[in-house]
């Protein structure tokens, strides 16, 4: 099992002593105020691994929430990547239970890839945490990323050749479709969090992977003394990321102006783009605006690769798209003086079953399908209409008061089926007689067009 940690008594004076002083409740309250607002009796979720940083956050957040009539739920993700992980998760729960803090363990059951295991585990962790917040209606999810993490992130992204967006490092506030991810400790050194636990007589778990030099972040961490000799202290690096974050915010505001002037999102899950505002903008701004449109419609976790994005933008602005081209799970094609950005049928998500007795599901990162309580969705599924379904619908809807949509969009529309039989296409105003189930389909892309914007606190 990973060893338990304790911090040694504080040493030094002046700025060094301040860097190692426990974080007080008043300071934490000020940090929380910078990432607010919160409801009157805040109910928070806190990601807790059992390490010093997240345990300190749990104790601080618990006192903060109780003082306001609220409470926290501590969530530990057991990735089961090490033999001791389950025991450690239970130990974390025991420590928190002794302080009257609710604790839940979320288990990742794979599949475990042969490559990029750390990145896959991180994505799984955030997915499990986000799913829990959605089920429990928790708006705020706190993580314990701190000043040292911020400095390491900047160095790692410099090594990858990141641009302005990456070098701004981690944002203190990230708004997801269902919750707000908050990092209130980004200005706090890790040493202060260990000191906070020492002041509360609280042990923690030392994860051996934090000393594994196979991981780039660990190699950066062990090189901190060398960086510090060159003046690249965690404080200086974190401040640099703040300067870059302010520049990123200015850039995002310019991108938003292009999006506002040149993009129309349609409830049927596609976008209409006016090329003129994109052409009038500086190249970097136009490229980022186009990436935002493609990411929203395509539902990708990351923007398209830069080389493909640049080629598509050049063709769009030169009017040489021809019959269209694909990018980021989308198809870009000319239409009546504008550009259609629609979902590529071959890239759509597979069909999913509707809730049997009411509930809401997301399909294709674009649509929320709600089956009201009391309605029976058993046997029904929702998926893309597809090319074959679109061809069939052209005969079905003749003579119906069908909302006009470009025919190229039809294959990407959500359609209801039962045992493979097409029973309804809501955006074309058609449901098979006797197949009404009361489901409501709304365009709610998981990646919003402009996002919540980067923040500096």
DRENVO-667707 format. One record per residue: x, y, z negated of N, C-alpha, C, O in turn; residue in one letter. Coordinates in steps of 0.02 Angstrom, whole numbers, plus 50000, padded with zeros to 5 digits. Example, Ala and Ser with C-alpha at 12.3 -4.5 7.8 and 13.67 -1.06 7.14 Angstrom:
506604971649610506154977549610506604983549610507124983449577A506424988849646506844994749643506455000249606506705005749598S
This chain:
500434994050000500005000050000500445006250000500985006249971X500215011450033500595017750033500675020249962500225019549920X501245023349949501395025549881500975031549862500745035349904X500875032349796500535038149771501035043849764501635042649752X500795049949771501235055749768501125060049708500565060649683X501655063049684501625068249632502105073749652502615072449684X501955079749633502395085349648502825086949587502605086249530X503445088949600503885090749545503695097649518503355101449553X503915099449457503765106049429503995111549476504485110649512X503645117149474503815122749518504505125449501504695125949442X504875127249554505535130049545505575136549584505155137849627X506075140349571506205146349611505835152349585505475151949536X505925157849620505605164049601505425167849663505595165849718X505065173349654504895177649709504465174149760503985170649743X504645175049826504235172249880504225164649879503725161649896X504795161549858504815154249855504315151649804503965146749817X504295154749745503815152649694503105153749717502665149549704X502985159249752502305160549777502105155249828501525153249831X502585152849868502445147749918502265141149886501945136849918X502465140049823502345133749789501845134449732501785129849691X501495140049727501015141049674500355137649692500175137549751X499985135049644499325132049658498865137249690498915143249677X498415134849732497925139149764497335139949716497015135049698X497195146149696496655147349649495975147649682495925148249743X495455147149641494775147249667494605153849701494245153849751X494855159349676494705165849707495025166349776494725168849823X495655163849782495975163849848495595159349897495505161149955X495385153449872495025148949916494355152049937494155151249995X494025155349892493395158649909493495163949964493085164650009X494055167549960494205172550011494335169050078494125171550131X494675163350076494805159650138494155157050168494065157050229X493705154750126493055152350150492645158050179492285157150228X492685163950149492315169650175492525171350246492125173750286X493165170150261493405171750328493155166950382493175168550441X492925160950361492675156150411491915155350405491625150950437X491585159550364490865159250356490505162250416490815163350468X489855163450409489455163150347489215156050333489275151550374X488935155250272488665148850250487955149850224487745155450209X487585144450220486915144650193486935146250118487465145450087X486375148450088486385150450017486625145049970486975146549922X486445138649981486665133049940487045128249986486755123250007X487675129650001488025126250054488115118750042488335116649988X487955114950093488065107650094488615106350145488495106950205X489205104550122489785103950165490005096750173489925092650128X490285095150232490645088850241491385090550242491595095450272X491795086350208492515087550204492875081150225492755075850196X493305081650276493695075950297494265074850247494665079350236X494295068850217494775067350165495125060750181494805055450182X495775061150194496145055050210496405051650147496555045650148X496465055350092496785052850032497475055850022497775054949970X497725059450074498355062950068498275069350026497715071250009X498835072450011498825078249966498405083949994498015087049958X498485085550058498165091350087497405090750084497055095350063X497145085050107496425084350111496115083350042495545085550030X496475080049995496205079449927496175086249893495695087749857X496685090449904496665097149876496075101049904495725104549868X495955100449970495385103750001494735101349970494285105449957X494675094849958494055092149930493925095049860493355096949844X494445095449819494355098149751494165105649754493715107849718X494505109349796494365116549802493665117649830493285121949805X493485113849882492835114749913492275112549867491735115549867X492405107449827491895105149779491735110549729491155112049715X492255113649700492145119049651491795124949684491345128049655X492005126549745491715132249781490965131049794490555135449782X490785124949817490095123449833489665123149770489105125749770X489915120049717489525119549655489375126449627488825127649601X489855131049631489745137749605489195141449642488925146349617X489005138949701488485142049741487865137749746487435138849789X487805132749703487225128449701487215123149754486695120049766X487775121949787487815116949840488225110949820488325109649761X488455107249869488845101149857489235099349920489095101849974X489725094949911490095092449969490005084849973489835081549924X490115082350033490185075150044490875074050075491025076850128X491285070050041491955068650067491925062550112491635057450094X492215063050171492185057750222492885055250237493315059150256X492985048850228493625045750244493535041050303493115036550302X493935042050356493915037650414494445032250404495035033750399X494225026050402494675020350398494805017750468494375014350497X495385019450496495545017350565495755010050568495745007050622X495925007150511496155000250508496754998950554496814993650585X497195004050556497805003250595498375000550552498884998450579X498285000650485498774997850439498434993150391497844994050376X498784988050366498474983150321498174986350258497674983750232X498464991850234498244994750171497704999950178497475002750128X497475001350239497035007150249496375006450212496115011350185X496105000450209495454999450176495525000450100495085003350069X496064997950072496194998750000496295006149984496045008549933X496655009650028496775016750016496135020850020496035025549982X495705019050067495065022550073494655021550009494335026249985X494665015449983494305014049921494605017849862494235020349820X495265018349859495595022049806495395029449809495265032649758X495375032149869495165039149878494465040149852494315045049817X494035035349868493345035749844493295035449768492885038949738X493715031349738493705030749665493925037249632493625039449583X494455040349658494675046749631494115052049635493995055749587X493795052349692493275057349702492655055849659492345060349630X492475049449655491905047549614492005049549541491535051549506X492635048949517492775050849448492655058249436492565060449378X492645062149489492515069349484491805071149506491635077049514X491385065949516490695067149534490595069449605490105072849620X491065067649649491025069749719490795063949762491085058549760X490275065049801490035059949847490565058149898490905062549925X490645051749912491155049449959490865043950004490515039549980X491025044350068490815039150115491415037250158491815041550177X491445030850175491975028250218491685026850286491185023250292X491995029550338491775028450407492305024050440492895025950442X492105018450467492575013450493492615013850569492105013850604X493225014350594493335013850667493495006650683493985003850658X493095003750725493164996650741493444995550811493354990150840X493785000650838494104999850903493635001350960493105004350949X493814999251021494424995451039495054999551031495055005651037X495604995951018496244999051005496674998651069496844993151090X496855004251100497225004151163497955002451152498215003051096X498295000251204499004998851201499415005251205499975005451181X499135010451236499485016751243499075022351210498475021851202X499435027651192499115033651164498655031951105498105034551099X498905027451062498485025151006498325030950959497755031550936X498815035350945498695040850899498165045650926497725047850889X498205047150990497715051651020497015048551021496515051851009X496995042051035496345038551035496055038350965495455039350956X496485037050915496245036750846495995043650824495495044150788X496335048950845496125055650827495435057150857494995059850823X495345055350921494695056450953494145052450918493595054850909X494315046250899493815042050864493645045050796493065044850775X494145047850762494035050850696493535056650702493055057050664X493665061150749493215066850756492525064750779492025067850761X492495059450819491845057050842491445054250783490855055750776X491765050350741491425047450682491215052950634490655052750607X491645057850623491465063350579490885067450607490425069250571X490915068850672490385072650704489725068950703489195071950691X489745062450716489125058450715488815058650646488205059150639X489225058150594488965058350525488635065150512488085065450484X488965070550532488675077150521488005077950557487545080950530X487955075250616487325075650653486775071750618486215074150612X486935065650595486435061550561486205064750496485615064450479X486675067750461486525070550395486345077950397486235081050345X486315080850457486145087950465486625092450426486405097250394X487275090850428487775095150397488075099650451488355097350500X488005106050441488245110950490488995112050486489315113350537X489285111450427489985113350417490415107250400490265103550353X490945106250439491425100850427492105104150416492365107550460X492405102950357493045105950339493605100950348493545095050331X494165103250376494765099250379495335103150346495295109250338X495875099550327496395102450284497005104650323497545105150293X496955106050387497535108550424497795114950391497405119350373X498455115350384498745120850346499295124350387499395122950446X499645128850353500135133050388500695128850420500895130350477X500935123750386501465119550414501215115750475501575115050525X500595113450473500295110150532500265114850591500405112950648X500075121150577500025126150630500705127350662500755127950723X501225127850621501895128950647502125123050690502405123950744X501995116950666502185110950704501815110550770502095108550821X501185112450769500785112250830501065117050882501105115450941X501275122950860501575127750907502215124950938502305125550998X502645121950897503265119150924503125113550973503425113251027X502665109050956502505103451000502225105951066502395103251119X501815111051064501515113651126502015117551168501975117651229X502495120751135503045123751172503425118351211503615119351269X503545112751178503895107251210503525104351269503835101551314X502865104951269502455102351325502355107451380502045106051431X502625113551369502525118751420501825121551420501595123651473X501495121751363500805124251360500785131751377501275135351368X500215133851402500095140851416499815144351355499855141951299X499515150151368499275154451314498765150851270498785151351209X498305147151302497775143851263498075138851215497855138351157X498575135051236498875130051192499315133051139499325130651082X499675138351156500145141351108499785145351054500085146951003X499145146851064498755149951010498645144950954498395146750900X498825138550967498785133150917498065131950895497605132650934X497975130050831497315127950808496885133950788497125138750757X496245133550805495785138850786495485137450718495365131650701X495365142550677495055141450611494325139550616494045136550570X494005141250672493295139750682493205136750751493395139750801X492915130850754492745127650818492015125550815491825121550772X491615128150859490895126650857490745121050907490835121750967X490505115550881490295109850921489555110650934489225115150909X489285106050974488575106350987488145105150926487565107050924X488425101750874488025099750816488315102350750487965102350699X488935104550749489225106850686489775111850699490005112750755X489995115150645490555119750648491155116450613491115114750554X491695115650650492315112950621492705118850593492875123550629X492835118750528493155124350494493835122150465493895116850436X494335126550474495005125350446495185131350402495535135850425X494955131550341495065137450299495775138150273495935143450245X496205133050280496865133050248497435134450296498015133350278X497295136950356497825137850406498365142750383498925142550409X498215147150337498715151950312499045149550248499435153250218X498895143450227499145140950162499695135850173499595131050210X500285136650142500815131650148500615124950116500235124850067X500875119650143500725112950116500945112350043500615109050004X501505115550025501755115049957501245117649906501215115049850X500865122549925500365125249878499795120249867499495120049813X499645116249917499115111349909499335105649863498945103249822X499965103649869500235098649821500235101449750500075097949702X500425107849745500425111049679499725111449650499635111049589X499235112349694498535112549671498325105949641497965105749591X498545100449672498385093849644498755092749578498475090049531X499375094949575499755094049512499415097849456499385095349400X499155103749470498815107649419498165104249396497925105549341X497895099949439497275096349422497405089249400496945085249392X498055087449391498255080649370497965075449417497705070349394X498005076749482497725072249532498275069149575498665072849606X498315062449576498765058949621498505059449693497945061749705X498925057249739498705056749809499085050949841499535047949810X498915049449902499215043849939499695046649991499525051150029X500305043849992500795045750043500755040650100500915034750092X500525042950157500465038650216501165037450245501505042250263X501385031150250502055029750276502145032050349502705033250370X501605032750386501665034950455501915042150459502155044350511X501845045950403502095052750401502855053050399503145058550404X503175047350392503915047050394504165043050455504755041750461X503705041250499503885037050556504135041450613503755045250643X504785041050627505085045350678504875043650748505065047050796X504465038450757504195037050823503695042350845503555043050904X503435046150797502935051250812503275058050818503685059950776X503095061650872503415068150886503315073050829503775076850812X502725073150798502595077950745503055076650685503275081350652X503195070250672503655068750616504365071050632504715073650589X504565070150694505245072450714505295080050707505815082550684X504775083650725504775090950716504815092650642505185097150622X504435089050601504415090450529505105089450497505305093450455X505445084150517506105082850488506635087950512507165088550483X506475091450566506935096550593506795103450566507115108250587X506315104150521506135110750496506725114750467506755120750478X507195111550430507755115450404508165118650460508405124350452X508245115150516508615118050572508245123950602508545129150618X507585123250609507185128750635507235134750587507285140550609X507205133350523507205138750473507865142650476507865148750466X508425139150489509075142550494509065147650550509425152650547X508665146350602508615150950659508055156050649507885159850695X507775156250589507235160950575506545158450593506055162150585X506505152250617505855149550637505535145850578505445139750581X505385149550527505045146650469504325145250485504055147950533X503985140950446503265139850458502865146350457502395147250496X503045150950411502685157250408502765161250473502285163950499X503385161550499503515165450559503175162150620502885165650661X503205155550624502885152150680502125152850677501805153850729X501835152350617501115153150611500905160150630500375161150661X501305165150612501145172050630501195172950706500805176550736X501685169650737501745169950810501115167150843500865169950892X500865161650816500255158650845499665163450837499215163550879X499665167450783499125172350774499165177750828498655179850855X499775180050844499845185050897499595182150964499235185551001X499785176050978499565172951040498815171751040498495172051093X498545170350982497815169350978497445175750996496925175451029X497705181450975497385187850992497405188951068496925191451097X497965187151099498015187651172497525182851205497215184551256X497455176851177496985172051205496265174651201495875173751248X496095177951146495425180651139495285185851193494745186051222X495785190251206495695195251259495595191951326495185194151366X495975186651339495895182951402495205179851407494885180151460X494965176851353494305173751354493755178851368493265177251402X493845184851343493335190051356493305191851430492765193051457X493885191951463493885193251535493565187551574493195188651622X493695181351552493385175551584492625175851576492255174351623X492395177751517491675178051505491335183151551490775182151573X491685188651566491395193651612491295190651681490785191951713X491785186751705491715183551770491135178551769490745178251816X491085174651716490545169751711489865173251709489385170951741X489815178651673489185182251668488975185051736488385185051753X489465187551773489305190651837489215185651894488855186951942X489535179751888489555175351946489255168451939489285164551987X488975166751881488745159751871488035159651845487855163351800X487635155351875486955154151852486885146651837486955142451882X486745145051775486625138151756485885136451766485455140351747X485755130751797485075128751813484835123351764485235119051745X484205123551743483955118351696484015111251721483965106551682X484115110451786484185103651814484905101151810485055095851838X485345104851775486005102151761486535103751812487015099951818X486465109151849486985111151896487095118651891486735122051854X487585121251927487745128351925487765131151995487945127752043X487565137552001487645141352063488165146652051488125150552003X488665146952095489235151452086489255156452142489235154652201X489295162852124489425168252171490185169152175490485171152125X490505167952232491235168352235491525175352224492105175952205X491125180652235491405187352234491715189252167492295191552167X491375188352110491715190152047492345186052034492805188552002X492365179952059492965175852051493535178652093494105178952071X493375180752154493885183552199494145190152173494735191752182X493715194152140493925200752115494345200352052494695205152036X494315194752017494685194051954495405192151967495565189452020X495865193651919496555191051924496545183451931496085180151906X497045180751964497055173651979496945169351917496535164751918X497305170951863497255166851802496545166951774496295161851750X496225172751776495545173351749495055169451793494615165951767X495115170051859494675166451904494745158951897494255155251898X495365156551889495485149451881495165146851817494855141551817X495245150551763494955148351699494195148451702493865144151672X493915153351737493185153551743492925147451782492425144451763X493265145851836493065139951875493145133551833492715129151836X493685133151795493785127251752493215126651701493005121151686X492985132251675492435132151627491805129451658491445125551627X491655131451720491045129051754491095121551765490615117951751X491665119251789491745112151805491715107951741491425102551741X492025110451687492015106651624491315106251596491125101051567X490925111551602490235111451577489805106551615489445102551585X489825106751681489405102251721489675095151721489285090451721X490335094451722490635087751724490685084451656490765078351652X490625088351602490625085251536491305082751514491335078651467X491845084951545492505082551527492735085351460492525090751439X493165081551427493435083951363493945089551375494025093951334X494295089251433494795094151449494665097051519494335093751559X494925102951533494845105751601495185101351653495585097151636X495015102351717495345098451770496095099851772496325104951747X496465095351801497185096351810497305102651850496935104251897X497825106251831497925112951860498025112751936497765116951971X498405107851961498545107752032497895106752072497795109952124X497465102352049496825101152084496365107252076496025109152123X496375110252018495965116252006496185121852053495775125252083X496835122752060497095128152102496915127052175496735131852210X496955120952199496775119552269496035120652281495835123452332X495625118452234494895119452242494715126852241494295129052280X495035130652196494895137852193495095141352257494735145752281X495675139452285495895142452348495405141052404495245145552444X495155134852407494665133152459494005136852449493685138952496X493805137452385493175140952370493215148252392492745150752423X493765151552376493825158652391493945159852465493755165152492X494255155152499494375155852571493785153552613493785154452674X493275150752582492695148252619492845142052660492545141052712X493315137952636493515131952673493335125552636493675120452643X492815125752596492605119652560492325114452608492285108552591X492115116652668491815112052715491175109052687490745112752664X491125102552688490535099252661490605098052586490165095052555X491145100552558491225100152486491835096052466492125092452507X492015096652403492555092652375492405091252302492005094752270X492735086052274492615084152205493155087152160493725088252180X492945088352098493405091152048493105090051979492555092251965X493475086551936493265085751867492575082551858492205084651813X492405077651899491765074351894491195078351925490605076651916X491375083551963490865087651996490995087752071491515085652096X490495090152107490565091452179490435098752191489935101552168X490895102052227490835109052244490665109552318491035106952360X490115112952335489915113352405489555119852419489195122452376X489645122652480489315128852498488555127952503488315122652523X488195133152483487455132952488487185140052489487205143552438X486935142152546486605148652553487025154452527486775158652490X487655154652545488085160052526488395159452457488795163652436X488195154352422488485153052356488775146052354488765142452404X489035144152296489345137552288488935133652237488825135852181X488725127752258488405123152212488955119252174489405116452205X488905119152109489335114852068488865109852035488505111451988X488875103652060488405098552036488785092352015489365091352033X488445088251978488755082151952488885077352009488455076252051X489485074452010489645069452060489285062952041489415060251987X488845060352084488455054352065488895048552041488715045051993X489455047452074489885041752055490195042551987490415037651957X490215048751960490525049951896490025050451838490225051251781X489385049851853488875050551800488935044851750489175039451765X488695046151690488695041051638488195035551655487715036851691X488305029551631487815024151642487165025551606487135029751561X486645021951626485995022851594486025020751521486415016451502X485615024051479485565022351408484835021251391484385024051423X484715017251340484035015751319483745021651280484105024951243X483095022751288482755027851249482615025251179482535019251169X482575029751129482395027551061481705024251062481245026651094X481655018751025481025014951026480465018450989479885017751008X480625022150936480095025050895480235032350879480135034550823X480455036050929480595043150919481325044350903481645040450868X481575049850928482275051650916482555055350976482215056451025X483195057150970483525061051022484175057751042484555055451000X484305057551107484935054951133485225059951182484865064251209X485875059351194486205063551244486415058951302486675053551292X486285061351363486495057451422486925061751467486765067451483X487485058951488487935061851538488225068551516488415072551558X488275069751452488555076051426488165082151449488405087851442X487575081051478487195086751505486505087451476486265093051466X486175081851462485465082051445485325078951376485595073751358X484895082351339484605079551278483915076851296483505080451324X483795070651279483135067551291482825066151223483095062251184X482255069351211481925068651146481275064651156480845066451196X481215059251118480595055351116480255057051051480495055150998X479685060451053479345062550991479155056550948479035051150973X479125057650883478905052350837478205050150856477775054250871X478095043650855477445040950873477405038850946476945035250965X477895041050987477905038951057478335032651064478825031751027X478155028451109478485021951117478965022151176478745022251234X479615022151162480105022151216480395015251230480875014651268X480105010051200480375003351210480375001351283479885002151319X480944998651304481004996151373481205001451423481394999851479X481175007851404481355013251450482095014951443482385014551388X482385016851498483065019351498483105025651540482675026851582X483625029551528483725035651568484435035351597484915033751563X484475036851661485105036851697485045041351758484535044651768X485575041451799485555045651858485085042951911485015036951920X484745047551947484305045452001484695041852055484455036852083X485285044352071485715041052120485485042252192484945044952204X485905040252238485765041352309485165037352333484735040052369X485115031052312484545026952333483905029552304483395029952338X483915031452239483315034052208483095040652240482505041952248X483585044952258483415051252290483085050152357482615053752374X483315045152395483005043652459482285041252449481845043252488X482155037252399481475034952385481035040752364480445041052384X481295045352325480885050752299480665055452354480145058652347X481035055952408480835060552462480155058652491479765062952512X480005052252491479355050152514478825050752461478245052052476X479015049752398478525049852343478255056852330477665057652318X478685061952334478485068552312478165072652368477945078352356X478125070052427477805073852481477085075452462476705071052443X476905081752466476235083952450476135085752377475615088552359X476625084152334476565085952264476845093052254477275095252292X476605096552203476875103152188477565102552155477655104352097X478055100052193478705098552166479145104752161479185108552210X479455106052104479915111752099480465111052151480735105652161X480635116552185481145116052237481825115452206482025119452163X482195110552228482895109652209483275107652272483015103952313X483885110052281484285107852338484325100252340484425097052289X484235097452398484225090152404484865086952380484865081152357X485435090452386486065087652364486095086652289486505082752264X485665090252251485645089752179485265083552156485395080852102X484785081252197484335075952175484685069752146484475067352094X485215067052178485525060952150485785061852079485855056952043X485935068052057486225069151991485695070351938485865071551880X485055070151956484515071451908484415065451862484515059751883X484215066651800484035061051755483375057851777482905061351794X483355051251775482765047651796482605042151745483065039151716X481955040951734481735035651688481605029251728481315029451782X481825023651701481705017151732481515012051678481685012851619X481175006851699481045001151656481184994951697480874993751749X481664990851672481864984751707482044986151779481874982251824X482384991851791482614993551857482114997151901482284999451955X481484997651878480965000851918480935008351902480885010251844X480975012451954480955019651945480255021851924479765020451958X480215025451866479565027351839479485034851830478925037151817X480015038751836479915045851827480555049851838481105047651821X480465055751867481015060551876480745067351854480445070951894X480835069251790480515075151763480655081551803480215085651811X481275082451827481435088651861481115089151930481115094551960X480855083751955480475083952017479725083752004479315083352050X479535084151940478825084551923478445078151936477845078451949X478775072351932478435066151948478535060951894479105059751872X477995057851871477995051851829477495046951857476955048851879X477685040651858477235035451882476615035051837476675035651776X476045034251867475425033751828475475028251775475675022651789X475305030151713475335025351658476005024751626476095020951578X476515028551651477185028051623477365033951579477945034551558X476875038251564477025044051523477205041851452476825038251419X477785044051428477995042151361478115048351317478315047751259X477985054151345478055060251305478765062651295478885067251255X479245059751330479945061851322480045068751352479775070451404X480455072651317480625079451340481365079451358481785077351319X481525081951418482205082251442482435089551445482105093651476X482995091051411483255097851410483985097851431484375093451411X484175102751470484875103651489485245106751431485165112651416X485655102751397486055104951341486755102151348486935097251314X487165105151391487835102351402488245102351338488215107051298X488645097151328489045096751267489615101751269489885103551216X489805104051328490315109251334489975115551360489805115951419X489875120451317489535126551338489985130451386490595129651386X489675134651426490035138051479490575142751452491145142551474X490395146851403490885151551375491155149151309491675151651286X490825144451276491055142051212490945147251158490665152651171X491155145651098491085150251042491645155351040491615160151002X492155154251081492715158851081493225157251027493045154950973X493855158451043494395157350995494335162650940494075168050952X494575161050881494515165750825495185166550790495615162150793X495275172250758495855173550715495585176050649495175180650647X495815173050594495595175250528496205177050486496135179050428X
